Amino acid sequence: MNINLPDSPRRVLAGLVLLLVVAGVITGTALLQGGISPAPASAPSSTFSAERAMRHLEQFAREPRPQGSAASARAERYLADELRAAGLSVTVQQAVGVRASSGLATFGRVDNIVATLPGTDSSGTVVLAAHHDSAAMGPGASDDGAAVAAMLETVRALRTGDRLRNDLVLLITDGEENGLLGAEAFVREHPLGGRGGVVLNFEARGVGGPSLMFETSRNNAGLVELFNDTVPHPRGDSSMVEVYRLLPNDTDFSVLADAGFSGMNFAYIEGGAKYHTAGDSIANLDRGSLQHHGENMLALAQALGDTDLRRTLTADHDDTYFDVLGLKISYPNGLVWPLAVVALAVLGLLTWLARRRGLTTVGRVAVSAVSVAVPLVVAFALGQLVWRVLTWARPSYESGGGLLHRPTAVNVAVIVAGVAALLAWYLLLRRRLGAVALVIGGLTWHVLLGVVCAAYAPGASFLFTAPALMAALGAVVALLVKRPSWSVGALAAGLVVGSAVLPYFAYMVFGAVGLSLAGVGGVFAVLFALLLLPAVALLLPAAPSRRLIATVPATALLASVALVAAGLAIDSPDAGHPAPTHLAYVLNADTGEASWVSADEAPGEWTSEHVDSQNTDALPPGYRRGTLWTGSALAIEATGPDVTAVSRTGTTITFTVRSTRDAPSVTLRLDTPITKATAQIAGEPPVSTTVTGTRKNTWPSEIRLRDLPADGATITVETTGERVRLTAIDETPGLPETTPRPSTTTHSTREDGGVTAVARTYSL
């Protein structure tokens, strides 16, 4: 029985040809999907120039500008003045935004910059959106300063041409980092927030990489067509849209889409280890990413600004869209199920042909398909083991959420470990089941995953259906033709689509979720390698020896171990790539005891100078959230927040809260669940939100007040208990005098780090 695909007298050469084609497609995809070069200031005035946009960014993104800070106010003035100078009508919406999540209500004063440019014959409103506040830990040059600077440069370029037909609105929100507060206030209170329109939102979750269109509103067919036809370098596919819809993550786009806006959301994500840290700086910003943001923004603003929005964006379905070596493929999601069924039918045809030729049996194919679960599970387990080894060797990785500064070697290690699992599976079953059964069994998983995605995430179905369909067609042709070279050509052609989409998606997975979910990357490595089994069958002997069965996967596994060790050495912390660490100063104003506090799982050398135990007895009641390290500190002179009861009716309690030291942020923790919270700040109407669920690893309810004025706020809560204890914690940025932080460390992204907190506990 012939168990090789295809029947070529030069099997090894044929296998190498297949791998060479695969390598060429992967390389070509990487080049075509990469970033772009920044345009100089001398670029034509009607085009976007990253260098010109940088001049704006340098004016407002050299220091952290958290909500309500003096730096934020300076940035607001600069942006408003520049937009007025460009001829737009500018207002600053001052309001109180609100956001609720499980057991938590967040309130904050926001200053949204709203700039308008009326159209000549408007059919709707085009909104360019970004946020001007940054995280407290860094200057936010990428998140989201680059997008704001791109808006100013885009307006300048637009003003060199004729006026747009449609109304153009630039929405630069405040309070995004504290819970999308500015966007919420805009859609709730601003007249333009209720009019709807099409919004283009720009974000960043790193400091470089291409500007990806990763999210759309529902019924996106018209938007997708416009995107592919309009922007010079479109990046992103419908799998990103589907995956993001399944995640709990949100941006301002989420709020605007829920309010009835249609549109698209863009972000670049490379260099994620610098996200929300001091490393999100102008020095680390990839100018090509700024250029790509701006080119997308300008091209879409022009196209949407001059089209009839009532017709262009009218659609009743989503589209699936992706790229294969520069070829844009797009089709309605109504074709997802038919294509999945066709892939299943072609797989059945391949099985029938192989059985008819005496190359396998249906039983062997079924056993092969079931057994594929083993390398998939092992690859996931090995990937997670890599992560556990990394955090054991360098605990600071936990604080970074799995995002390493230099992750390439470890990413490759995870992939190699997955390949080792697959090779072990293949070599163990090769003699018993045959290469053809194993090839078809691997394709079965792709077909079935395509069916599952068709049911639950149709825009991602192409990741499995298209590679399986093309690979199965290639294998069918390889069985039907007589010349070996044609068989090799058919197999190679069948691998093109899979080589273009699956490795790129795996690369995006590593960048988006980091190594804390390394097992997912390992699973995709196995799924892609399953497509390459025809090449493996050609390269390895038909009857592998026991030594080969042990040696090949063991060698791959040892290579993975070596790559992990190399990755740790390469990614050693230094001034340019510091390790994140969490440290806060907490004063219990009721007892006068002060503590250093760290949420690091294993504090590093500098942090360990401040904390030495996990005894939290000296901390204020309700302060602890999760496992903490503590150490004794010298007490500062501070009285803590003032909370005064106003009234109580049943389980509804009203009280006032203010910081006696003018802290901009106050957090309230309650020892009983709340179902509703209302905040009123002088000069603003009361704002309310329903609260469901409870907080984890701390007291069940929490209220955060951001940019709290000196005279405080009035809070009303509806509780589920009769007696309520409340711990009020006010926070100011920075730590009391301590030993200098080493240049090899930086503040972690946890929001209560790098602050001086003073707390008092009250019974209401």
C-alpha positions in Angstrom: 0.0 0.0 0.0 1.4 3.4 -1.0 1.2 5.6 2.0 3.0 8.7 0.6 1.4 11.8 -0.8 2.2 12.1 -3.7 3.8 9.1 -5.3 7.1 10.8 -6.2 10.4 9.0 -6.6 12.0 12.1 -5.0 10.0 12.3 -1.8 12.4 14.4 0.2 12.9 16.9 -2.6 9.1 17.1 -2.9 8.7 17.7 0.8 11.3 20.4 0.8 9.5 22.1 -2.1 6.3 22.2 -0.1 8.0 23.7 2.9 9.8 26.2 0.7 6.4 27.3 -0.7 5.0 27.6 2.8 8.0 29.6 4.0 7.7 31.9 1.0 4.0 32.6 1.7 4.7 33.2 5.4 7.5 35.6 4.5 5.4 37.4 1.9 2.5 37.8 4.3 4.8 39.2 7.0 6.1 41.8 4.6 2.7 42.7 3.2 1.1 42.9 6.6 3.8 44.9 8.3 4.0 48.6 9.1 4.7 51.5 6.8 7.3 54.3 6.6 6.5 57.7 8.1 6.1 60.6 5.7 8.4 63.7 6.2 7.3 67.2 6.9 8.0 68.0 3.2 5.3 65.6 2.0 2.5 67.3 0.0 0.2 69.4 2.1 -2.8 67.4 1.1 -1.3 64.2 2.5 -0.7 63.0 6.0 2.7 63.4 7.5 3.8 61.7 10.7 6.6 64.2 11.1 4.1 67.1 11.1 1.9 65.2 13.5 4.9 64.7 15.8 5.2 68.4 16.3 1.8 68.4 18.0 2.5 65.3 20.0 5.6 66.8 21.4 3.6 69.7 22.8 1.3 67.6 25.0 2.6 64.1 25.5 5.8 64.5 27.4 4.3 63.8 30.8 1.4 61.8 32.2 -1.9 63.5 31.9 -4.4 61.5 33.9 -8.0 62.7 34.2 -8.2 66.0 36.2 -4.5 66.7 36.3 -2.8 69.9 35.5 -1.0 68.2 32.6 -4.4 67.2 31.3 -5.7 70.7 31.5 -2.7 72.0 29.6 -3.2 69.4 26.9 -6.9 70.3 26.6 -6.0 74.0 26.1 -3.4 73.2 23.5 -5.8 70.9 21.5 -8.7 73.3 21.7 -6.6 76.2 20.5 -5.1 74.3 17.6 -8.5 73.2 16.4 -9.9 76.7 16.6 -6.9 77.9 14.7 -7.7 75.3 12.0 -11.1 76.9 11.6 -13.3 74.5 13.5 -16.0 75.4 16.0 -14.8 74.1 19.4 -16.6 73.6 22.6 -15.5 71.8 25.8 -18.2 69.6 27.3 -17.9 69.6 31.0 -19.9 66.8 32.6 -19.8 63.9 35.0 -19.3 60.5 33.4 -20.3 57.2 35.0 -19.4 53.5 34.4 -20.6 50.4 36.2 -19.1 46.9 36.3 -19.4 44.0 38.8 -19.7 45.6 42.2 -18.2 48.8 41.0 -19.4 52.3 40.1 -17.0 54.9 38.8 -17.8 58.6 38.6 -15.6 61.4 37.3 -15.6 64.9 35.9 -14.7 65.0 32.3 -13.7 67.7 29.8 -14.6 66.4 26.3 -13.3 68.5 23.4 -15.9 68.6 20.6 -14.9 70.3 17.4 -17.2 70.6 14.4 -16.8 71.4 10.7 -20.2 71.7 9.0 -20.6 70.0 5.6 -21.9 71.6 2.4 -24.9 69.2 2.0 -24.8 66.9 4.9 -26.3 63.4 4.8 -25.0 62.6 8.3 -22.1 63.0 10.7 -18.6 61.6 10.5 -16.9 61.4 13.9 -13.2 61.0 14.4 -12.7 59.9 18.0 -9.7 59.5 20.4 -9.0 60.3 24.0 -6.7 62.9 25.4 -6.2 61.5 28.9 -3.4 59.0 29.7 -2.9 56.4 32.3 -1.3 57.8 35.4 1.8 55.6 35.0 3.1 57.1 31.7 2.8 60.0 29.2 0.6 58.0 26.8 2.4 59.0 23.6 0.7 56.1 21.9 -2.3 55.6 24.1 -3.8 57.8 23.0 -1.6 60.8 22.1 -0.7 59.6 18.7 -4.3 59.3 17.6 -5.0 62.8 18.9 -2.0 64.3 17.1 -3.1 62.4 14.0 -6.5 64.1 14.2 -4.9 67.6 14.2 -2.7 66.7 11.1 -5.8 65.1 9.4 -7.8 68.3 9.9 -4.9 70.3 8.5 -4.8 68.1 5.4 -8.6 68.2 4.9 -8.6 72.0 5.1 -6.3 72.2 2.1 -9.1 70.8 -0.2 -12.7 71.5 -0.8 -15.1 71.3 2.1 -16.6 67.9 2.8 -20.2 67.2 2.0 -21.0 65.7 5.4 -20.6 67.2 8.9 -17.3 66.4 10.5 -16.9 66.1 14.3 -13.7 65.6 16.2 -14.5 64.0 19.5 -11.5 64.0 21.9 -12.8 62.4 25.1 -11.6 62.6 28.7 -11.6 59.9 31.3 -11.3 56.9 29.0 -8.6 55.3 31.1 -10.9 55.4 34.2 -13.8 53.7 32.5 -14.8 55.4 29.2 -16.3 58.2 31.3 -16.0 60.9 28.6 -17.7 58.8 25.9 -20.5 57.9 28.3 -21.1 61.6 29.2 -21.0 62.5 25.5 -23.7 60.1 24.4 -25.9 60.8 27.4 -25.8 64.6 27.5 -24.3 66.1 24.4 -26.7 66.9 21.5 -24.4 65.3 19.0 -24.3 62.1 21.1 -27.9 61.4 20.3 -27.7 62.1 16.5 -25.7 59.1 15.6 -23.5 58.9 12.6 -20.4 56.9 11.6 -17.4 57.0 14.0 -13.8 56.2 13.4 -12.1 55.5 16.8 -8.3 55.2 17.2 -6.5 53.5 20.0 -3.2 51.8 20.9 -2.3 48.9 23.1 1.4 49.1 22.4 3.9 51.4 20.9 4.2 50.1 17.4 3.0 47.9 14.5 0.4 48.4 11.8 -2.9 50.2 12.5 -5.3 47.3 12.6 -9.0 47.7 11.9 -10.0 45.3 14.7 -13.7 46.1 15.4 -16.7 47.2 13.6 -20.4 47.9 14.4 -22.9 45.3 13.4 -24.0 44.9 9.7 -20.6 46.1 8.6 -20.7 45.1 4.9 -20.7 48.7 3.6 -18.0 49.7 6.0 -15.8 46.8 5.1 -16.1 47.5 1.4 -15.3 51.2 2.0 -12.3 50.2 4.1 -10.8 47.8 1.6 -11.4 50.2 -1.3 -10.3 53.4 0.4 -7.3 53.1 2.7 -3.9 52.8 1.1 -2.7 50.0 3.4 -5.6 48.1 4.9 -4.7 45.9 7.8 -7.1 43.7 9.8 -9.6 40.9 9.1 -13.0 39.7 10.3 -11.5 37.2 12.7 -10.3 40.2 14.8 -13.8 41.6 14.9 -15.3 38.3 16.0 -12.6 37.7 18.7 -13.0 41.2 20.1 -16.7 40.8 20.3 -16.2 37.8 22.5 -13.8 39.6 24.9 -14.7 41.8 27.9 -12.4 44.6 26.6 -14.0 48.0 25.8 -12.9 51.3 24.2 -14.8 54.5 23.6 -16.1 52.8 20.4 -18.1 50.4 22.5 -20.0 53.2 24.2 -20.6 55.0 20.9 -21.7 51.8 19.1 -24.1 51.0 21.9 -25.6 54.5 21.4 -26.4 53.8 17.8 -23.2 54.9 15.9 -21.9 52.7 13.2 -18.2 52.7 12.5 -14.7 51.2 12.8 -12.1 50.9 15.6 -8.4 51.0 14.9 -5.3 50.2 17.1 -1.7 49.1 16.9 -0.6 46.6 19.5 3.1 45.7 19.1 5.4 46.6 22.0 2.5 45.8 24.5 4.9 45.5 27.4 5.2 49.3 27.4 1.4 49.8 27.4 0.2 51.9 30.4 3.8 52.4 31.6 6.4 55.1 31.5 7.6 53.4 28.4 4.6 54.7 26.4 6.7 57.7 25.5 7.6 59.7 22.4 11.0 58.1 22.3 9.5 54.6 22.0 6.7 55.5 19.6 7.0 53.9 16.1 6.5 56.8 13.7 5.3 54.4 11.1 2.4 53.5 13.4 1.5 57.1 13.7 1.7 57.4 9.9 -0.6 54.4 9.4 -3.1 55.7 11.9 -3.1 59.1 10.1 -3.4 57.6 6.6 -6.4 55.5 7.6 -8.0 58.5 9.3 -7.5 60.9 6.4 -8.6 58.5 3.7 -11.7 57.4 5.5 -12.6 60.9 6.6 -12.4 62.0 3.0 -14.4 59.1 1.6 -17.1 59.2 4.3 -17.2 62.9 4.2 -18.1 63.0 0.6 -20.5 60.0 0.3 -24.2 59.7 0.9 -24.1 58.1 4.3 -27.7 57.0 4.1 -26.9 54.7 1.2 -23.2 53.8 1.6 -23.5 52.4 5.1 -26.9 50.7 4.6 -26.4 46.9 5.1 -28.3 44.1 6.8 -25.3 41.7 7.3 -21.7 41.4 8.2 -18.9 40.5 5.8 -16.1 38.0 6.2 -12.9 39.6 4.9 -9.2 38.7 4.9 -6.1 39.0 2.9 -4.0 36.4 1.0 -0.7 37.8 -0.3 -2.3 41.2 -1.0 -5.5 39.8 -2.5 -8.5 41.2 -0.6 -11.1 38.5 -0.2 -14.6 39.6 1.0 -18.0 37.9 1.0 -21.2 38.1 2.9 -21.5 36.0 6.1 -24.4 34.3 4.5 -21.9 32.3 2.5 -20.1 31.1 5.6 -22.3 28.1 6.2 -22.3 27.0 2.5 -18.5 27.2 2.4 -18.2 25.2 5.5 -20.5 22.5 4.0 -18.5 22.6 0.8 -15.3 22.0 2.8 -16.9 19.1 4.5 -18.0 17.7 1.2 -14.5 18.0 -0.3 -13.1 16.3 2.8 -15.5 13.5 2.3 -14.5 13.3 -1.4 -10.8 13.1 -0.4 -11.6 10.3 2.1 -13.6 8.4 -0.5 -10.8 8.7 -3.1 -8.1 7.6 -0.6 -10.2 4.6 0.4 -10.9 3.7 -3.2 -7.2 3.8 -4.0 -6.5 1.6 -1.0 -4.5 4.2 0.8 -6.6 4.2 4.0 -9.9 3.2 5.5 -12.7 5.2 7.1 -12.0 3.6 10.4 -8.3 4.7 10.3 -9.4 8.3 9.3 -11.8 8.4 12.2 -9.2 7.2 14.7 -6.7 9.7 13.3 -9.2 12.5 13.7 -10.0 11.6 17.3 -6.4 11.2 18.2 -5.5 14.8 17.0 -6.9 16.0 20.3 -3.8 14.6 22.0 -1.2 16.9 20.4 -3.5 19.8 20.7 -4.0 19.3 24.5 -0.3 18.6 25.0 0.7 21.7 23.0 -1.6 23.8 25.2 -0.2 22.3 28.3 3.4 22.8 27.2 2.6 26.4 26.3 1.2 27.0 29.8 4.2 25.2 31.3 6.5 27.6 29.5 4.6 30.5 31.1 4.9 28.9 34.6 8.6 28.5 34.1 8.9 32.1 33.0 7.1 33.5 36.0 9.1 31.2 38.3 12.3 32.4 36.9 11.2 36.1 36.7 8.1 36.8 38.9 7.8 40.3 37.5 6.3 38.8 34.3 3.1 38.2 36.3 2.7 42.0 36.8 3.2 42.5 33.0 0.2 40.3 32.2 2.3 38.1 30.0 3.6 40.8 27.7 7.4 40.6 27.4 9.6 43.4 26.0 11.5 40.9 23.8 9.2 37.8 23.4 10.4 36.4 20.1 12.6 33.6 21.4 10.0 32.4 23.9 7.2 32.7 21.2 9.3 30.4 19.0 9.9 28.1 21.9 6.1 27.7 22.4 5.7 27.0 18.7 8.5 24.4 18.7 7.0 22.7 21.7 3.7 22.4 19.9 5.6 21.0 16.8 7.3 18.5 19.1 3.9 17.3 20.4 2.6 16.9 16.8 5.7 15.0 15.6 5.5 12.6 18.5 1.9 11.9 17.7 2.6 11.5 14.0 5.6 9.2 14.4 3.8 7.0 16.9 0.8 6.5 14.7 2.5 6.6 11.2 3.1 2.9 11.0 -0.3 1.9 12.4 -2.7 4.3 10.7 -0.7 5.5 7.7 0.2 9.0 6.5 -3.0 9.4 4.4 -5.3 8.8 7.4 -3.3 11.2 9.5 -3.4 13.9 6.9 -7.2 13.6 6.5 -7.6 13.3 10.3 -5.8 16.7 10.6 -7.9 18.3 8.0 -11.1 17.1 9.8 -10.3 19.3 12.7 -10.0 22.4 10.5 -13.3 21.5 8.8 -15.1 21.0 12.1 -13.6 24.2 13.7 -14.9 26.0 10.6 -18.4 24.6 11.3 -18.2 25.6 15.0 -17.1 29.2 14.0 -19.9 29.4 11.4 -22.3 28.8 14.3 -20.8 31.1 16.9 -18.2 33.4 15.3 -18.9 33.4 11.5 -16.4 36.1 10.7 -13.6 33.8 12.0 -14.7 30.7 10.2 -12.4 31.5 7.3 -9.4 30.7 9.5 -10.3 27.1 9.3 -12.7 26.6 6.4 -10.6 28.3 3.8 -7.3 26.4 4.6 -9.1 23.1 4.9 -11.0 23.6 1.7 -8.0 24.5 -0.3 -5.7 21.8 1.2 -8.4 19.1 0.7 -8.8 20.2 -3.0 -5.1 20.1 -3.4 -4.9 16.6 -2.0 -7.8 15.5 -4.2 -6.0 16.8 -7.3 -2.8 15.2 -6.1 -4.5 11.8 -6.0 -6.1 12.2 -9.4 -3.2 13.4 -11.5 -0.5 10.9 -12.6 2.6 13.1 -12.9 4.4 13.5 -9.5 5.4 17.1 -10.2 1.7 18.0 -10.8 0.8 16.3 -7.5 3.5 18.3 -5.7 2.2 21.5 -7.4 -1.4 20.7 -6.3 -0.4 20.1 -2.7 1.7 23.3 -2.7 -1.2 25.4 -4.1 -3.5 23.9 -1.5 -1.2 25.2 1.3 -1.1 28.8 0.2 -4.3 30.1 1.9 -3.5 28.3 5.2 0.1 29.6 5.2 -1.2 33.1 4.6 -3.8 33.3 7.4 -3.0 30.9 10.2 0.6 31.9 11.1 -0.4 35.5 10.9 -3.3 34.9 13.2 -1.1 33.0 15.7 1.4 36.0 15.6 -1.5 38.3 16.4 -2.6 36.0 19.3 0.9 36.2 20.8 0.8 40.0 20.5 -2.7 40.5 21.8 -2.9 38.1 24.8 0.8 37.7 25.6 2.5 34.6 27.0 0.1 34.2 30.0 -2.0 32.3 27.4 0.9 30.8 25.6 -1.0 27.6 25.2 -3.3 29.2 22.7 -0.3 30.0 20.5 0.8 26.4 20.9 -2.6 25.1 19.8 -2.5 27.3 16.6 1.0 26.0 15.9 -0.3 22.5 15.9 -3.3 23.4 13.8 -1.1 24.9 11.2 1.4 22.0 11.3 -1.5 19.6 10.6 -1.8 21.2 7.2 1.8 20.5 6.6 1.5 16.7 7.2 1.9 15.9 3.5 5.3 17.5 3.6 6.1 15.7 6.8 5.1 12.4 5.2 7.4 13.0 2.3 10.4 14.0 4.5 10.2 11.2 7.1 10.5 7.5 6.5 7.4 5.5 5.8 8.4 3.1 8.6 10.1 5.2 11.3 12.4 3.4 13.6 12.0 3.6 17.4 15.1 5.8 17.6 13.6 8.2 15.1 10.3 8.2 17.0 12.1 9.2 20.1 14.8 11.4 18.7 12.8 13.9 16.5 10.3 15.1 19.0 12.9 15.0 21.8 15.2 17.2 19.8 12.4 19.7 19.1 11.5 19.7 22.8 15.2 20.3 23.8 15.3 23.1 21.3 12.2 24.6 22.9 13.9 24.5 26.4 17.0 26.1 24.9 14.9 28.9 23.4 13.1 29.6 26.7 16.5 29.9 28.4 17.7 32.2 25.6 14.5 34.2 25.8 15.0 34.8 29.6 18.6 36.0 28.9 17.6 38.2 26.0 14.8 39.8 28.0 16.7 40.6 31.1 15.5 43.9 32.6 17.4 47.1 31.7 16.8 50.8 31.6 15.1 50.5 28.2 13.1 47.4 29.1 12.3 47.7 32.8 10.5 45.1 34.9 7.1 46.2 36.3 6.7 46.3 40.0 3.9 47.5 42.3 4.4 49.6 45.4 2.0 51.9 47.2 2.1 53.9 50.5 -1.0 53.5 52.7 -1.7 55.4 55.9 -4.5 54.2 58.2 -5.6 57.6 59.5 -7.7 55.9 62.2 -4.7 54.2 63.9 -1.9 56.4 62.6 -0.1 53.3 61.3 1.5 53.5 57.8 2.5 50.6 55.5 4.3 50.0 52.3 2.1 47.7 50.1 2.9 45.6 47.1 0.6 43.3 45.0 3.6 41.7 43.3 3.5 37.9 43.6 7.2 37.8 44.5 8.6 41.3 45.1 11.9 42.2 43.5 15.0 43.5 45.2 13.9 47.2 45.4 10.4 46.4 46.4 11.6 44.0 49.0 13.4 46.9 50.7 9.9 48.1 51.6 7.9 45.0 52.2 8.8 41.9 54.2 5.6 40.0 55.1 2.0 39.2 54.1 0.5 40.4 57.4 -2.2 43.0 56.5 -3.4 43.7 60.0 -2.1 47.3 59.9 -4.0 48.1 56.7 -7.4 49.9 56.9 -10.4 47.6 56.8 -11.5 47.0 53.3 -8.3 48.2 51.7 -6.9 44.8 50.9 -7.7 43.5 47.4 -6.1 40.2 46.7 -2.8 38.9 48.2 -0.6 41.7 49.4 2.9 42.1 50.8 3.4 44.8 53.5 6.1 46.5 55.4 6.2 49.2 58.1 6.5 52.8 57.0 6.9 56.2 58.6 3.5 58.0 59.1 2.9 61.2 57.2 0.7 64.1 58.6 -2.7 63.5 57.1 -6.3 63.2 58.4 -7.8 61.2 55.6 -11.1 61.7 53.7 -14.1 63.2 55.4 -17.4 61.3 55.1 -20.5 62.8 56.7 -23.9 61.0 56.8 -26.7 63.1 55.4 -29.8 60.9 55.5 -31.0 57.3 55.5 -34.3 55.9 54.4 -34.5 52.2 54.7 -31.5 50.8 52.8 -30.9 54.1 50.9 -28.0 56.1 52.4 -26.9 59.6 51.4 -23.5 61.0 52.5 -20.9 63.5 51.5 -17.3 62.8 50.8 -14.3 65.0 50.3 -10.6 64.8 50.5 -9.0 66.9 53.3 -5.8 67.1 51.3 -7.3 67.8 47.9 -6.5 64.4 46.5 -7.9 64.1 42.9 -9.1 60.5 43.5 -11.2 58.9 46.3 -12.2 55.2 46.4 -15.0 54.1 48.7 -15.2 50.4 49.7 -18.4 49.2 51.4 -18.8 46.0 53.4 -22.2 45.2 51.9 -23.4 44.9 48.3 -25.0 48.0 46.6 -27.6 47.9 43.8 -27.5 51.6 42.8 -25.2 54.5 43.2 -25.7 58.2 42.5 -23.1 61.0 42.6 -23.8 64.7 42.6 -21.0 67.3 42.2 -21.7 71.0 42.6 -22.8 72.6 39.4 -23.7 69.3 37.7 -26.9 67.3 37.7 -26.9 64.0 39.7 -25.7 60.9 37.8 -26.8 57.4 38.6 -26.0 53.9 37.7 -27.3 50.4 38.6 -24.7 48.1 40.1 -24.8 44.3 39.9 -22.5 41.7 41.3 -19.8 42.1 43.8 -16.0 42.8 43.9 -13.6 39.9 44.2 -11.0 39.4 47.0 -12.1 42.5 48.8 -15.2 44.2 50.3 -18.2 43.5 48.0 -18.8 47.1 46.7 -16.7 49.9 45.5 -17.2 53.5 44.3 -14.5 55.4 42.6 -14.5 59.2 42.3 -12.1 60.7 39.8 -11.2 64.4 39.5 -13.1 65.0 42.7 -13.4 68.8 43.4 -12.2 70.3 46.6 -15.7 70.6 48.0 -16.3 66.9 47.3 -19.4 65.1 46.2 -22.7 63.9 47.5 -23.2 60.1 47.2 -26.4 58.1 47.5 -26.3 54.3 47.6 -29.0 51.6 47.7 -27.6 48.8 49.8 -28.7 45.3 50.7 -27.8 45.5 54.4 -28.9 47.6 57.4 -25.5 48.3 58.9 -22.8 49.6 56.5 -19.1 50.1 57.1 -17.3 52.3 54.6 -13.6 52.8 54.1 -12.7 56.0 52.2 -9.3 56.1 50.5 -7.9 59.2 48.9 -4.9 58.9 46.6 -2.3 61.3 45.3 0.3 60.3 42.7 3.8 59.6 43.8 5.3 58.0 46.9 6.7 59.6 50.1 10.5 59.9 50.2 12.1 56.6 49.7 15.1 55.0 48.1 15.3 55.9 44.4 13.6 53.4 42.1 16.2 51.5 40.0 16.1 52.3 36.3 15.5 48.6 35.6 12.0 48.8 37.2 8.9 50.7 36.4 5.4 51.1 37.9 3.1 48.2 37.1 -0.2 48.8 35.4 -2.3 48.1 38.6 -4.1 51.4 39.2 -3.4 51.7 42.9 0.4 51.5 42.5 2.8 54.5 42.7 0.4 56.4 44.9 0.1 57.7 48.5 -3.2 56.6 50.0 -4.8 57.8 53.2 -7.8 56.0 54.5 -10.4 56.3 57.2 -13.3 53.9 58.0 -16.8 55.0 58.9 -20.0 53.3 60.1 -23.1 54.6 58.4 
